[in-house]
C-alpha cells in the first residue's frame, strides 16, 4: 500500500511540475493537480503516523 501510494505521489508531482512550468499557477488544472497531490500527501502522512504509533 505504502509503495503504491508513494508511486502515485511521485507521478502526480511530476505531472504538476510540468503543468505549473507551462501555465499560470492559478490555472484551474494546476490548482486541481495541486489539491490532488495534497490529498495523497495527507493520506501518506496519516498512514505513516499510524505505522509509527503501532510500534509503541
Protein Blocks (a to p, Z undefined) as FASTA:
>chain_A
ZZmmmmmmmmmmmmmmmmmmmmcfkbfklmmmmmmmmmmmmmmmmmmmmmmmmmZZ
